[in-house]
Amino acid sequence: MELVLTQLPALLTGIWWPFCRVLGMLSASPILGDNMVPITVRVLLALVLAVVLMPIAQPAVTIEPLSAHAIVVTLEQVLLGFAIGLAFHLTLAVMAILGFTVSSQAGLAMAALNDPMSGVSSDVISALLYVLYMLVFFAIDGHLVLVSVVGSSFRAWPVGGGIDLASFQNIALHLAWVLAAALLLALPVIFSALVVQLGFGFLNRVAPSLNLFALGFSIVTIFGLFMLGHVVRSIPEHYVRMTNQVLELLRLGMR
């Protein structure tokens, strides 16, 4: 019994460091960090993963449990985990921008609804793309990829080794591809809506008495949904490419 009590502080501190990093990652990760996942579930999941990752998460230096150094290291672990989860959250941001862009072009941006998963109002297309994102995320074992990246991060950024600011700068500088990827995916819908609107503009110019602009809104909506059906087919493939880009970004940061 005395032997267990003497080893208990070292065991608790050994679990505490991976627990903080995993919990920070789960709080910022897509789907698992949303409001639909209770906080208790995230805490229990982080505790289980901390026990699994404990053998590779040993501190690089000796850290006193009750010291200012321990508080700083705890904040470092939370920040590192949050950065990893935020990097994977970029793919979800692409889907959100894509849904808002398509809704704006198809005239469905006015049909906003309260999304209980994110806690904010979103349009119908964004909600549908979010469901598709969830299916693709678990289909490619995205949750297992998150765990493997966190496990690899303990070798690249050991506990107590400090924070490499260049890695965070690299993540910040690569945020531009989020907007570029969303616009490239939404480009067919944007172009088709522009063509339809130009066509109705010319027809209304030729025959103003027909008042064709009254039909333009419904035609643009139908044509936008038709083009969205073609775009959705390529979204899983593009999501896999974006996930590989995020993994390459993290690999460069861990190097």
C-alpha positions in Angstrom: 0.0 0.0 0.0 2.8 2.4 0.8 4.5 1.6 -2.5 1.3 2.5 -4.3 1.0 5.8 -2.5 4.6 6.7 -3.3 4.0 6.0 -7.0 0.6 7.7 -7.1 1.9 11.3 -7.7 4.1 10.2 -10.6 1.2 8.2 -12.1 -1.1 11.2 -11.9 1.3 13.6 -13.4 2.1 11.1 -16.2 -1.7 11.0 -17.1 -2.2 14.8 -16.6 0.1 16.0 -19.5 -1.5 13.8 -22.2 -4.9 14.5 -20.8 -4.5 18.2 -21.2 -3.2 17.9 -24.8 -5.9 15.4 -25.9 -8.7 17.5 -24.2 -7.5 20.6 -26.0 -7.5 18.7 -29.3 -11.0 17.3 -28.8 -12.3 20.8 -27.8 -11.1 22.3 -31.2 -11.5 19.2 -33.4 -14.4 18.9 -35.9 -17.5 17.0 -34.9 -16.1 15.9 -31.6 -15.7 19.5 -30.5 -19.2 20.5 -31.4 -22.0 21.3 -28.9 -23.8 18.1 -29.7 -21.0 16.1 -27.9 -21.4 16.6 -24.2 -18.4 17.9 -22.2 -18.4 14.8 -20.0 -18.0 12.6 -23.0 -15.0 14.6 -24.2 -13.5 14.5 -20.7 -13.9 10.8 -20.4 -12.6 10.2 -23.9 -9.6 12.4 -23.2 -8.9 10.4 -20.0 -9.0 7.1 -21.8 -6.7 8.3 -24.5 -4.4 9.8 -21.9 -4.0 6.4 -20.3 -3.2 4.9 -23.7 -0.7 7.6 -24.7 1.0 7.8 -21.3 4.0 5.6 -22.2 5.0 8.0 -25.0 4.1 11.2 -23.2 6.7 11.3 -20.6 8.1 14.7 -19.8 11.5 15.6 -21.4 12.6 17.3 -18.2 11.7 16.8 -14.5 8.6 18.9 -13.6 7.5 19.5 -10.1 3.7 19.0 -9.8 3.0 22.0 -7.6 5.1 24.7 -9.3 4.8 27.5 -11.7 6.6 25.4 -14.3 3.9 22.8 -14.1 1.2 25.5 -14.8 3.2 26.8 -17.8 3.6 23.2 -19.2 -0.1 22.6 -18.7 -1.0 25.7 -20.7 1.5 24.5 -23.4 -0.2 21.1 -23.7 -3.6 22.7 -24.0 -2.4 25.1 -26.7 -0.6 22.4 -28.6 -3.7 20.2 -28.6 -5.9 23.1 -29.6 -3.6 23.9 -32.5 -3.8 20.3 -33.8 -7.6 20.2 -33.5 -7.9 23.6 -35.2 -5.8 22.4 -38.1 -8.3 19.6 -38.8 -11.1 22.1 -38.3 -10.0 23.9 -41.4 -11.6 21.2 -43.6 -14.9 21.9 -41.8 -14.5 25.6 -42.5 -14.2 24.8 -46.2 -17.6 23.1 -46.1 -19.2 26.0 -44.2 -17.9 28.5 -46.7 -19.0 26.3 -49.6 -22.5 25.9 -48.1 -22.9 29.7 -47.6 -21.6 30.5 -51.0 -24.0 28.0 -52.7 -26.9 29.2 -50.7 -26.2 32.8 -51.6 -26.0 32.0 -55.3 -29.1 29.8 -55.3 -31.2 32.3 -53.3 -31.5 30.1 -50.2 -29.5 32.2 -47.8 -32.7 33.7 -46.4 -33.8 30.2 -45.2 -31.7 30.3 -42.1 -32.2 27.9 -39.2 -30.8 27.5 -35.7 -28.1 24.8 -35.8 -28.0 22.9 -32.4 -24.7 21.3 -33.4 -22.7 24.6 -33.8 -25.0 26.8 -31.7 -25.3 29.4 -34.5 -27.7 30.1 -37.3 -26.9 28.5 -40.6 -28.5 28.0 -44.0 -30.0 24.8 -45.3 -27.2 23.9 -47.7 -24.6 24.3 -45.0 -26.5 22.0 -42.7 -26.8 19.3 -45.4 -23.1 19.6 -46.2 -22.3 19.2 -42.5 -24.1 15.9 -42.4 -22.2 14.8 -45.5 -19.0 15.9 -43.8 -19.8 13.8 -40.7 -20.4 10.7 -42.9 -17.1 11.2 -44.8 -15.2 12.0 -41.6 -16.1 8.7 -40.0 -15.9 6.8 -43.3 -12.2 7.5 -43.6 -11.5 6.9 -39.9 -10.9 10.6 -39.2 -11.2 10.0 -35.4 -8.4 7.5 -35.6 -6.3 9.9 -37.6 -6.7 12.5 -34.9 -5.5 10.1 -32.3 -2.5 9.1 -34.3 -1.5 12.7 -34.9 -1.7 13.5 -31.2 0.4 10.5 -30.5 3.0 11.6 -33.0 3.0 15.1 -31.6 4.4 13.8 -28.3 7.5 12.7 -30.1 7.8 16.0 -32.1 6.8 18.3 -29.2 7.6 16.5 -26.0 6.1 17.6 -22.7 8.2 20.3 -21.2 10.1 21.0 -24.4 8.5 24.3 -25.0 6.4 25.6 -28.0 7.8 26.0 -31.5 6.3 29.3 -32.6 7.4 28.7 -36.2 5.0 25.7 -36.4 2.0 27.9 -35.3 3.1 30.5 -37.8 3.2 27.9 -40.5 -0.5 26.9 -39.7 -1.6 30.6 -39.7 0.1 31.2 -43.1 -1.8 28.3 -44.7 -5.2 29.6 -43.9 -5.6 31.1 -47.4 -6.2 27.6 -49.0 -9.5 27.3 -47.0 -11.1 30.2 -48.9 -9.5 29.0 -52.2 -10.7 25.4 -51.8 -14.3 26.6 -51.0 -14.4 28.9 -54.0 -13.1 26.2 -56.3 -15.8 23.8 -55.2 -18.5 26.5 -55.5 -17.3 27.8 -58.9 -19.6 25.6 -61.0 -22.7 26.8 -59.0 -21.5 30.4 -59.1 -20.9 30.3 -62.9 -24.2 28.6 -63.7 -26.2 31.0 -61.6 -24.4 33.9 -63.4 -25.2 32.4 -66.8 -28.9 32.0 -65.9 -29.2 35.5 -64.5 -27.5 37.0 -67.6 -29.8 35.0 -69.8 -32.9 36.3 -68.0 -31.5 39.8 -68.2 -31.2 39.6 -71.9 -34.7 38.1 -72.3 -36.2 40.8 -70.1 -34.4 43.4 -72.2 -35.9 41.9 -75.4 -39.4 41.4 -74.0 -39.9 43.6 -71.0 -43.7 43.1 -71.0 -43.3 39.4 -70.0 -41.6 40.4 -66.7 -39.3 37.4 -66.8 -37.5 38.5 -63.6 -40.5 37.1 -61.7 -39.4 33.7 -62.8 -35.7 34.3 -62.5 -35.6 33.6 -58.7 -37.2 30.2 -58.9 -35.2 29.2 -62.0 -31.9 30.2 -60.4 -32.8 28.2 -57.3 -33.7 25.0 -59.3 -30.6 25.3 -61.5 -28.4 25.9 -58.4 -29.7 22.8 -56.7 -29.2 20.9 -59.9 -25.5 22.0 -60.0 -25.1 21.3 -56.3 -26.1 17.7 -57.0 -23.2 17.4 -59.4 -20.8 19.1 -57.0 -21.7 16.9 -54.0 -20.4 13.9 -55.9 -16.8 15.2 -55.8 -16.9 16.5 -52.2 -15.7 13.2 -50.6 -12.7 13.1 -53.0 -11.9 16.8 -52.3 -12.2 16.2 -48.6 -9.6 13.4 -48.7 -7.3 15.7 -50.5 -7.8 18.5 -48.0 -7.2 16.1 -45.1 -3.9 15.0 -46.7 -3.0 18.6 -47.0 -3.7 19.2 -43.3 -1.6 16.1 -42.4 1.3 17.4 -44.6 1.0 20.8 -42.9 1.2 19.1 -39.4 4.1 16.9 -40.6 6.1 19.9 -41.7 5.3 21.5 -38.3 6.4 18.5 -36.4 9.6 18.2 -38.4 
